[in-house]
């Protein structure tokens, strides 16, 4: 019984870790794109 429970905990922990990594990458991409967009708008004027 404990083996099944520890497998479930490992899967849940892995899913949480992967979701945090994906959220981090999305945030970094959005902020990097905003910096790129601001640089482009600054060069227009």
HUDAWO-V612086 format. One record per run of one state. SS is the DSSP state (hx for helix, st for strand, lp for the rest). FROM is the first residue (numbers start at 1). LEN is the number of residues. If there is no record, write none. Layout:
BEGIN
ss=SS from=FROM len=LEN
ss=SS from=FROM len=LEN
END
This chain:
BEGIN
ss=lp from=1 len=1
ss=hx from=2 len=43
ss=lp from=45 len=1
END
